[in-house]
Amino acid sequence: MSDYLVKALAFEGQVRAYGIRTTETVGEAQRRHDTWPTASAALGRAMTASVMMGAMLKGDNKMTVKIEGGGPIGSILVDSNAKGHVRGYVTNPHVHFDLNQHGKLDVARAVGTNGTLSVVKDLGLREHFSGQTQLVSGELGEDFTYYLVSSEQVPSAVGVGVLVNPDNTILAAGGFIIQLLPGTSEKTISIIEEKITNMTPVSKLIEKGLTPEELLEEILGKGNVKFLETMPINFTCTCSKERFEQALISLGAKELTEIIEEEGQAETHCHFCNEKYLFNKPELQAMRDQVMG
C-alpha cells in the first residue's frame, strides 16, 4: 500500500479529521539520512504531523516546522505543502536510546523538552504567518496538539507513531489529527476523548494493516465518518544542481576564484534529502565568467 492521507468530517460536520499512512515516506527519510531508531521515530512523527498540517493549506501554499528541544538530536526541520509533499531532517541522525518505561522509543529524551515548536506558513502573501509554542512533552504528538490549540485556536488531538525494524528500516508510520469545529456538542467531545484515551497506539494499528480510513473509524466510530478526499503522500525534495549553481554564482567572482584555485571543485550538499552535487573546475570557471560578464 502506498502512503496517502484522507480528509473527513464526522458527527454530522461537527468534527474535521485527517488520517494518514507515512510508512514509505518516513522510510525514505530514514534511508537518505541513515537515522538510528530513536531519531527515526522523532523525525517520522514530526514529518507525519507536518504533512497533515500541510494538507490543511491550499494551492501552492507551504509551511516549515522547526522543533528545537535541546536534546541530543538537535533541531528537527520539516517542509510540507498542500500537495502532500514532505521532506525533513534532524541535525544528529545517529541517536538511539533504550526503550522508555512504557516500552516505546524514547523520543522525548532524544528531542528534549526544553524548547519550542515553530511553524512558518508561506501563504503567498507579503508576510509569512508564524507561530511558536513551548514543547510540553517532547513526544511530539502532544506538542503538535498544544501548538494547534494555543497558536491556531483549534481544539485538536494529534496522534503520530513510528515503529522501527531491528535493521533500522521503518516498519510502520502514520497518524491522525482530529479537530473540533465551533459548536461541537459536549456529548461528541466526551465520546472522542474516551476513544482517544483508550485506543491502541496508532503505530500498532498501522502495523496491523489499518488504512487511514479505518484509523479514523477506530477513533470516531464507523457510522460517524464522511470521507471527503484522499491525497498521495511522498518524500519530495525541491533541491537541484541548478539551484545550487545559482547559490554558487551568488558568492561572486572573488570567492569562486578562491574555490577554483584552492579546491579545484565544489561539492554542495542538501540537508533535507542528503543529495550531493559536484561542480568540477570547468563548471566553476564558467560560473565565474558568467558573473564577470
VOPAGU-2260 file (C-alpha; in pm, 1 decimal, decimal comma):
REM VOPAGU-2260
SITE   aa  ch    i         X         Y         Z
SITE  MET   A    0       0,0       0,0       0,0
SITE  SER   A    1     137,1     342,6     -94,8
SITE  ASP   A    2     125,0     628,2     153,6
SITE  TYR   A    3    -178,1     852,6     146,0
SITE  LEU   A    4    -387,0    1090,4     354,1
SITE  VAL   A    5    -763,4    1100,7     387,2
SITE  LYS   A    6    -968,4    1408,0     481,4
SITE  ALA   A    7   -1301,8    1357,4     653,0
SITE  LEU   A    8   -1584,6    1513,8     850,5
SITE  ALA   A    9   -1753,1    1334,5    1139,3
SITE  PHE   A   10   -2054,5    1361,2    1368,0
SITE  GLU   A   11   -2256,2    1544,7    1101,7
SITE  GLY   A   12   -1995,2    1811,5    1037,1
SITE  GLN   A   13   -1903,6    1884,3    1398,7
SITE  VAL   A   14   -1555,8    1733,6    1360,7
SITE  ARG   A   15   -1280,9    1762,1    1096,5
SITE  ALA   A   16   -1039,3    1470,3    1070,5
SITE  TYR   A   17    -722,9    1364,4     888,8
SITE  GLY   A   18    -583,8    1010,9     879,9
SITE  ILE   A   19    -251,3     919,3     722,9
SITE  ARG   A   20     -10,4     638,8     644,4
SITE  THR   A   21     352,6     753,3     607,6
SITE  THR   A   22     546,6     424,2     626,3
SITE  GLU   A   23     722,5     461,8     288,8
SITE  THR   A   24     773,5     837,4     326,8
SITE  VAL   A   25     941,3     803,2     665,8
SITE  GLY   A   26    1131,9     503,2     528,3
SITE  GLU   A   27    1271,0     723,0     250,1
SITE  ALA   A   28    1386,4     980,1     506,6
SITE  GLN   A   29    1544,3     701,8     715,2
SITE  ARG   A   30    1736,8     568,8     414,6
SITE  ARG   A   31    1855,1     910,0     299,2
SITE  HIS   A   32    1972,5    1025,3     642,1
SITE  ASP   A   33    2069,6     687,5     794,0
SITE  THR   A   34    1874,4     772,8    1108,9
SITE  TRP   A   35    1901,3     539,4    1406,8
SITE  PRO   A   36    1572,5     414,1    1563,2
SITE  THR   A   37    1502,3     688,7    1819,6
SITE  ALA   A   38    1599,0     962,0    1571,9
SITE  SER   A   39    1380,5     788,4    1308,7
SITE  ALA   A   40    1082,5     794,4    1544,0
SITE  ALA   A   41    1132,1    1164,5    1619,9
SITE  LEU   A   42    1176,7    1265,2    1256,0
SITE  GLY   A   43     894,2    1035,5    1141,4
SITE  ARG   A   44     647,8    1172,0    1396,3
SITE  ALA   A   45     737,8    1530,0    1303,0
SITE  MET   A   46     703,7    1458,8     928,6
SITE  THR   A   47     370,4    1279,0     979,2
SITE  ALA   A   48     216,7    1566,2    1177,3
SITE  SER   A   49     365,0    1829,7     945,3
SITE  VAL   A   50     235,0    1673,1     623,8
SITE  MET   A   51    -116,3    1655,0     774,4
SITE  MET   A   52     -93,5    2023,5     866,3
SITE  GLY   A   53      36,8    2095,4     515,0
SITE  ALA   A   54    -274,1    1926,0     375,4
SITE  MET   A   55    -482,5    2191,5     554,0
SITE  LEU   A   56    -328,4    2454,9     323,7
SITE  LYS   A   57    -449,7    2549,7     -25,1
SITE  GLY   A   58    -292,9    2571,3    -371,9
SITE  ASP   A   59      79,9    2640,7    -372,6
SITE  ASN   A   60      94,6    2728,1      -3,0
SITE  LYS   A   61     367,3    2563,6     203,4
SITE  MET   A   62     499,7    2554,1     556,5
SITE  THR   A   63     810,5    2480,3     761,4
SITE  VAL   A   64     811,2    2323,5    1107,4
SITE  LYS   A   65    1114,5    2357,0    1333,7
SITE  ILE   A   66    1146,8    2169,9    1661,6
SITE  GLU   A   67    1428,4    2266,5    1899,2
SITE  GLY   A   68    1404,8    2083,8    2229,1
SITE  GLY   A   69    1764,9    2096,1    2347,3
SITE  GLY   A   70    1805,2    1717,9    2317,1
SITE  PRO   A   71    2088,1    1519,5    2154,8
SITE  ILE   A   72    1928,3    1500,6    1808,0
SITE  GLY   A   73    1947,5    1880,3    1781,3
SITE  SER   A   74    1689,0    2050,9    1561,1
SITE  ILE   A   75    1422,4    1878,8    1351,7
SITE  LEU   A   76    1329,0    2069,1    1035,9
SITE  VAL   A   77    1037,1    1966,6     813,2
SITE  ASP   A   78     890,9    2128,0     499,0
SITE  SER   A   79     543,6    2033,8     372,1
SITE  ASN   A   80     283,9    2173,0     132,7
SITE  ALA   A   81     -79,1    2146,2      25,4
SITE  LYS   A   82       5,0    1875,9    -231,6
SITE  GLY   A   83     118,7    1604,7      10,4
SITE  HIS   A   84     490,9    1663,0     -39,9
SITE  VAL   A   85     715,7    1649,8     264,9
SITE  ARG   A   86    1088,8    1650,0     339,7
SITE  GLY   A   87    1279,3    1669,8     665,6
SITE  TYR   A   88    1596,4    1605,4     860,6
SITE  VAL   A   89    1745,1    1602,5    1209,9
SITE  THR   A   90    2077,3    1765,5    1296,2
SITE  ASN   A   91    2217,9    1448,3    1454,4
SITE  PRO   A   92    2066,6    1134,6    1291,0
SITE  HIS   A   93    2279,2     885,4    1487,4
SITE  VAL   A   94    2088,7     896,9    1817,7
SITE  HIS   A   95    1933,7     594,3    1986,0
SITE  PHE   A   96    1841,5     502,6    2344,4
SITE  ASP   A   97    1695,4     207,1    2528,9
SITE  LEU   A   98    1313,9     193,4    2532,2
SITE  ASN   A   99    1139,3     415,2    2787,4
SITE  GLN   A  100     932,2     291,4    3082,7
SITE  HIS   A  101     632,9     238,8    2850,1
SITE  GLY   A  102     835,7       8,8    2623,3
SITE  LYS   A  103     848,1     270,4    2346,6
SITE  LEU   A  104    1127,4     452,1    2166,2
SITE  ASP   A  105    1236,6     735,4    2396,0
SITE  VAL   A  106    1157,7    1025,6    2163,2
SITE  ALA   A  107    1127,8    1281,8    2445,2
SITE  ARG   A  108    1483,6    1205,9    2558,3
SITE  ALA   A  109    1614,9    1245,5    2201,4
SITE  VAL   A  110    1420,1    1564,0    2124,1
SITE  GLY   A  111    1447,7    1724,1    2466,1
SITE  THR   A  112    1168,6    1902,8    2649,1
SITE  ASN   A  113    1319,6    2246,8    2699,2
SITE  GLY   A  114    1245,4    2436,0    2379,1
SITE  THR   A  115     995,3    2528,7    2113,5
SITE  LEU   A  116     789,6    2411,5    1817,7
SITE  SER   A  117     775,7    2680,7    1547,0
SITE  VAL   A  118     561,7    2691,2    1233,4
SITE  VAL   A  119     613,1    2931,8     943,3
SITE  LYS   A  120     346,6    2928,4     668,9
SITE  ASP   A  121     403,9    3075,4     324,6
SITE  LEU   A  122      50,0    3160,9     213,8
SITE  GLY   A  123     157,4    3361,8     -89,9
SITE  LEU   A  124     121,6    3690,3      98,1
SITE  ARG   A  125     389,2    3951,2     161,4
SITE  GLU   A  126     421,2    3849,7     524,9
SITE  HIS   A  127     457,2    3486,8     632,0
SITE  PHE   A  128     235,0    3358,7     912,7
SITE  SER   A  129     440,9    3230,0    1202,8
SITE  GLY   A  130     352,7    3075,7    1535,9
SITE  GLN   A  131     556,2    2927,1    1818,5
SITE  THR   A  132     475,7    2730,9    2133,2
SITE  GLN   A  133     679,0    2573,6    2410,1
SITE  LEU   A  134     730,3    2198,2    2395,8
SITE  VAL   A  135     508,5    2027,2    2652,1
SITE  SER   A  136     641,0    1669,6    2641,4
SITE  GLY   A  137     896,4    1618,9    2361,8
SITE  GLU   A  138     690,7    1317,7    2246,2
SITE  LEU   A  139     568,9    1542,6    1958,3
SITE  GLY   A  140     205,6    1426,0    1930,1
SITE  GLU   A  141     120,5    1625,3    2243,4
SITE  ASP   A  142     343,3    1909,7    2125,2
SITE  PHE   A  143     161,9    1944,3    1791,3
SITE  THR   A  144    -170,8    1921,6    1979,1
SITE  TYR   A  145     -63,1    2205,9    2207,9
SITE  TYR   A  146      53,7    2413,3    1909,6
SITE  LEU   A  147    -280,1    2379,1    1725,4
SITE  VAL   A  148    -480,9    2457,6    2039,2
SITE  SER   A  149    -263,7    2750,0    2158,0
SITE  SER   A  150    -134,2    2912,9    1840,1
SITE  GLU   A  151    -415,3    2838,3    1594,2
SITE  GLN   A  152    -700,2    2827,8    1848,9
SITE  VAL   A  153    -839,9    2497,8    1715,4
SITE  PRO   A  154    -924,0    2229,2    1975,3
SITE  SER   A  155    -731,7    1931,1    1834,1
SITE  ALA   A  156    -591,6    1588,1    1909,7
SITE  VAL   A  157    -279,4    1475,1    1723,7
SITE  GLY   A  158    -164,8    1113,2    1726,5
SITE  VAL   A  159     155,2    1009,4    1545,6
SITE  GLY   A  160     354,1     688,6    1562,5
SITE  VAL   A  161     657,8     518,8    1408,9
SITE  LEU   A  162     768,7     156,8    1451,4
SITE  VAL   A  163    1125,3      64,1    1354,8
SITE  ASN   A  164    1251,2    -278,7    1243,2
SITE  PRO   A  165    1559,4    -441,0    1403,8
SITE  ASP   A  166    1761,7    -347,8    1090,9
SITE  ASN   A  167    1666,5      23,2    1142,0
SITE  THR   A  168    1420,1      30,2     847,5
SITE  ILE   A  169    1067,9     161,9     908,0
SITE  LEU   A  170     802,9     -99,5     987,6
SITE  ALA   A  171     502,9     132,3    1019,0
SITE  ALA   A  172     430,2     504,8    1043,4
SITE  GLY   A  173     118,3     717,7    1039,0
SITE  GLY   A  174    -119,8     922,4    1243,9
SITE  PHE   A  175    -432,3    1132,6    1276,5
SITE  ILE   A  176    -549,7    1482,8    1356,7
SITE  ILE   A  177    -898,5    1529,6    1498,8
SITE  GLN   A  178   -1028,8    1888,9    1520,3
SITE  LEU   A  179   -1345,7    2012,4    1688,8
SITE  LEU   A  180   -1531,6    2273,4    1485,6
SITE  PRO   A  181   -1728,8    2555,8    1650,2
SITE  GLY   A  182   -2048,3    2426,4    1810,7
SITE  THR   A  183   -1933,2    2068,3    1872,4
SITE  SER   A  184   -2163,9    1918,4    2136,2
SITE  GLU   A  185   -2038,2    1812,0    2479,6
SITE  LYS   A  186   -2160,9    1459,2    2405,5
SITE  THR   A  187   -1945,6    1436,5    2090,1
SITE  ILE   A  188   -1644,2    1575,7    2275,7
SITE  SER   A  189   -1672,1    1318,1    2555,6
SITE  ILE   A  190   -1715,3    1029,4    2305,5
SITE  ILE   A  191   -1396,5    1132,7    2119,8
SITE  GLU   A  192   -1198,3    1193,6    2440,2
SITE  GLU   A  193   -1287,0     847,6    2572,7
SITE  LYS   A  194   -1196,6     678,1    2241,2
SITE  ILE   A  195    -858,6     851,7    2215,7
SITE  THR   A  196    -775,2     780,1    2580,8
SITE  ASN   A  197    -839,5     406,4    2540,3
SITE  MET   A  198    -726,0     343,7    2182,1
SITE  THR   A  199    -438,6     115,4    2073,3
SITE  PRO   A  200    -123,0     314,8    1983,0
SITE  VAL   A  201    -151,6     448,0    1628,3
SITE  SER   A  202     167,3     280,1    1502,8
SITE  LYS   A  203      36,4     -59,4    1620,8
SITE  LEU   A  204    -289,7      -4,1    1428,9
SITE  ILE   A  205     -96,4      76,2    1110,0
SITE  GLU   A  206     128,1    -227,1    1167,0
SITE  LYS   A  207    -189,9    -437,4    1186,1
SITE  GLY   A  208    -277,1    -309,0     838,7
SITE  LEU   A  209    -542,9     -48,6     917,5
SITE  THR   A  210    -589,4     203,6     637,6
SITE  PRO   A  211    -613,3     578,4     715,6
SITE  GLU   A  212    -992,7     544,6     675,4
SITE  GLU   A  213   -1007,3     256,1     924,2
SITE  LEU   A  214    -783,8     451,2    1161,9
SITE  LEU   A  215   -1035,9     737,0    1170,9
SITE  GLU   A  216   -1326,2     493,5    1210,2
SITE  GLU   A  217   -1142,6     338,1    1506,1
SITE  ILE   A  218   -1145,4     678,1    1679,4
SITE  LEU   A  219   -1470,9     830,0    1558,3
SITE  GLY   A  220   -1690,7     523,1    1509,6
SITE  LYS   A  221   -1776,1     351,8    1183,3
SITE  GLY   A  222   -2107,9     518,0    1107,4
SITE  ASN   A  223   -1994,5     866,4    1207,3
SITE  VAL   A  224   -1731,0     944,1     941,8
SITE  LYS   A  225   -1787,2    1100,0     598,8
SITE  PHE   A  226   -1475,1    1075,6     380,9
SITE  LEU   A  227   -1414,2    1375,9     155,3
SITE  GLU   A  228   -1092,5    1313,6     -40,7
SITE  THR   A  229    -765,2    1122,5     -45,5
SITE  MET   A  230    -421,6    1254,6    -134,4
SITE  PRO   A  231     -96,5    1065,9    -208,8
SITE  ILE   A  232     188,4    1143,6      31,0
SITE  ASN   A  233     556,8    1123,9     -57,7
SITE  PHE   A  234     905,5    1242,2      32,5
SITE  THR   A  235     980,8    1516,5    -220,3
SITE  CYS   A  236    1280,0    1749,3    -222,2
SITE  THR   A  237    1295,7    2069,5    -426,9
SITE  CYS   A  238    1673,9    2076,9    -447,9
SITE  SER   A  239    1855,7    2051,0    -782,9
SITE  LYS   A  240    2201,1    2108,0    -928,4
SITE  GLU   A  241    2065,0    2424,1   -1096,1
SITE  ARG   A  242    1957,9    2568,4    -759,1
SITE  PHE   A  243    2299,2    2504,8    -606,8
SITE  GLU   A  244    2459,6    2656,4    -917,3
SITE  GLN   A  245    2265,0    2976,8    -857,3
SITE  ALA   A  246    2377,5    2974,6    -493,1
SITE  LEU   A  247    2742,4    2939,3    -600,7
SITE  ILE   A  248    2704,3    3219,4    -858,9
SITE  SER   A  249    2566,7    3443,2    -583,5
SITE  LEU   A  250    2900,2    3408,6    -398,1
SITE  GLY   A  251    3059,1    3636,4    -658,6
SITE  ALA   A  252    3372,1    3618,5    -876,6
SITE  LYS   A  253    3627,2    3662,9    -593,3
SITE  GLU   A  254    3500,7    3369,1    -386,2
SITE  LEU   A  255    3455,8    3147,8    -693,8
SITE  THR   A  256    3819,0    3219,7    -791,6
SITE  GLU   A  257    3933,5    3116,6    -443,8
SITE  ILE   A  258    3738,5    2787,4    -468,7
SITE  ILE   A  259    3886,1    2718,0    -815,7
SITE  GLU   A  260    4242,4    2789,0    -701,9
SITE  GLU   A  261    4227,7    2621,0    -359,7
SITE  GLU   A  262    3988,9    2329,5    -412,7
SITE  GLY   A  263    3960,8    2286,1    -789,4
SITE  GLN   A  264    3598,8    2175,5    -740,3
SITE  ALA   A  265    3298,0    2232,9    -515,1
SITE  GLU   A  266    3070,5    1977,5    -351,7
SITE  THR   A  267    2732,6    2103,1    -233,5
SITE  HIS   A  268    2501,0    1916,8      -0,1
SITE  CYS   A  269    2123,1    1936,4      57,4
SITE  HIS   A  270    2038,1    1895,8     426,7
SITE  PHE   A  271    1681,5    1791,7     350,7
SITE  CYS   A  272    1747,8    1492,4     124,0
SITE  ASN   A  273    2123,1    1432,8     173,7
SITE  GLU   A  274    2184,3    1460,7    -202,2
SITE  LYS   A  275    2529,4    1583,6    -306,0
SITE  TYR   A  276    2610,4    1781,3    -621,7
SITE  LEU   A  277    2966,6    1808,6    -751,3
SITE  PHE   A  278    3083,9    2103,9    -960,3
SITE  ASN   A  279    3415,4    2049,9   -1144,3
SITE  LYS   A  280    3672,0    2313,1   -1236,0
SITE  PRO   A  281    3536,0    2395,5   -1586,5
SITE  GLU   A  282    3184,9    2436,0   -1442,1
SITE  LEU   A  283    3313,5    2672,7   -1172,4
SITE  GLN   A  284    3513,3    2870,4   -1429,9
SITE  ALA   A  285    3201,6    2903,7   -1647,8
SITE  MET   A  286    3010,0    3037,9   -1346,8
SITE  ARG   A  287    3285,1    3289,2   -1272,2
SITE  ASP   A  288    3286,3    3402,1   -1637,2
SITE  GLN   A  289    2909,0    3447,8   -1613,8
SITE  VAL   A  290    2945,2    3665,0   -1301,9
SITE  MET   A  291    3217,3    3874,3   -1462,2
SITE  GLY   A  292    3001,5    3920,9   -1774,5
